[in-house]
Amino acid sequence: MVQPIIAGIQKHVMSISKHYIMNSQEFDRHEVNEVVDEITAMELYGPPFAAAAAAGTSGFMCSCEL
């Protein structure tokens, strides 16, 4: 789903792909402590970044606390 979304957005404006590793909820997000090993984190969150890069996103906003 990443590539068609980015292509559609970039018809009119620049797309910036945002991602909060291991923080996929908004409710009470500052109180949650997610503990995930690096391999699992990259298997789950790496592919969307790769797909966004392949689709030609204009930039990335990254956040990760390991």
Stockholm file with secondary structure:
# STOCKHOLM 1.0

chainA/1-66         MVQPIIAGIQKHVMSISKHYIMNSQEFDRHEVNEVVDEITAMELYGPPFAAAAAAGTSGFMCSCEL
#=GR chainA/1-66 SS CHHHHHHHHTTTSCCEEEEETTCCCCTTTTTCCCCCCHHHHHHHHHHHHHHHHHTTCSEEEEECCC
#=GC SS_cons        CHHHHHHHHTTTSCCEEEEETTCCCCTTTTTCCCCCCHHHHHHHHHHHHHHHHHTTCSEEEEECCC
//
